[in-house]
């Protein structure tokens, strides 16, 4: 198991430092040697997101779920993979699954807001924006979204 831990650490270090191809090479080797370790697949999904290969990211995140690793971060990765491929309903569904585990997970709230806005389904966007404010997550971009929605939909205001 020492080899597994060492290789996983090395791959993650490559991933964090931007050496994505090197991280993918090691994750691939780890996947072949340890096909039952979901953390490898989760991290490989992150690497594919960095490479902007959202289709492969979705495949490895789903495999991670199939191995029983049902974590809010896996659903977050799936959500962003779907969002980037403009599969908004799937993105919203995955962000919702992430929020089922942690209703205050800012990244999932933000992802869901973007998915709703890009899909034209502004539904509970106002509540989600208020949720971000209440947990102390706010920036100019979110303020702009909030103001734009108020202009577009003044009745929901």
N, C-alpha and C positions, 0 to 999 in steps of 0.2 A: 504494500500500500504506500510505501514511501515514494516509489516511482510515480504513482498516481498523483500524490500531493505535490511533489516537486514539479511535475510536468504541468499540472493545472495552475500552479502559482506562476510558472514561467509564461504560460499562454496568457494568463490574465495580465501579467506585467506588460507583455507585448501589446495586448489590447488597450490597456490604459495609456501606453506611451505612443499609440498611433501606428504601431507596426502590425497592421491588421492582417496582412497576408501571412506573416510569421505566426500570428496567433491562430489563424484558421488552419494552418499546417499542423500545429500541435494539437488543436482541438480535434482535427480529423483523425490523427493517430490515436488520441485518447478514446474517441468514439469507437474505433475498431477494437481497442483492447478492453474497454470497459463500457460495453453497450447498454448496461443497466444503470448508469450513473446520470441522472437527469441534469445535474448541475453543469455537466459538460455541454449538453444540448442547449441549456439556457444561455450559457456564455457564448456558444457558437451563434445563437440567434442574435445576440448583441453585436457580434462581429459582423454578421451579415447586414444588420441595420447600418453599421458604420460604412460598409461597402455599398450601401443603398441597393442591396439585393433583397428587396422586401418579400419576394416570393419564397426564396430559400429560408429567410428568417421565419416566415410563417410556418413552413414545414418543420423546422427544427423545434420551434416553440410548441407546435402541436404534438410532436413526438415526446417532448418533455412532459406535457400533460398526460400523454398516454402511459408514460412511465410512473404516473402517480404524483408528480410534482405540481400540485395545483396551488400556485402562489400568485399573489396580486401582481408581482413583477412580471410573471410570465404572461398574464392577461394584458398587462400594460404593453409589453413588447408586441403581442399579437394586435392590440388595438392600434398602435402606431404603424405597424406593418400594413394593416388594412387601410388606415387613414392615408398613408402615402400612396397606396394604389387606388385611392378614391372609392374604396368599398365601404362607404360610410355606415351603412346599417350594421355590417359586421364589426366595424370599428367601435360603434356605440355599444354593441352587445358585449364586446370584450372589455371596454372601459367599465361597463356596468358590473361585470363579474369581478373586476379588480376592486370596484367600490363596495361590492358586497362584503369583501374581506376587510376593507378599511374605508369607511365613508369619508374620511378626512385626507385621503391620499391625493395630494395636490396634483401630481403629474397625471393621474387618471381623470381628475376633474377637468384639468386643462385640455387633455386629449378629447374628452367627451364634448367640451364646449366647441373646440375646433371642428369636430365631426358634425355636430349639430348645425353650426353656422354654415359650413361648406355644403351640407346636404340641403340647406334651406329649411330644416326642421328646428326652429328656434325654441320650441316647446318650453322646457324648464331651464333655459339658458340663464335667465335672470336669477333664479334661485342658486344655480351653480356658481355664478359670479359672486353673489352675496356670500356663499359658503367660503369661497376663496378669501374674500375680504375678512370674514369672521375668524379664519385661521391664520391671518397675517400674511397671506400670499397675494401680492398685488404689484402690478407694474404698469408702465405706460401702455403697453400693447393691450393688456386686459382692460384698461380704462377706455382705450379707443374702441374696443369691441363693445363695451357697455354703452358708450355714447352712440355708436353707430346703430346698435339695436334699438335704442330709445328713439332715434330719428326714423328708423325704418318701421317700427311698430309702436307708435306713441301710446296707443291704448293700453298696451301691456306694461308700459313704462317704467 
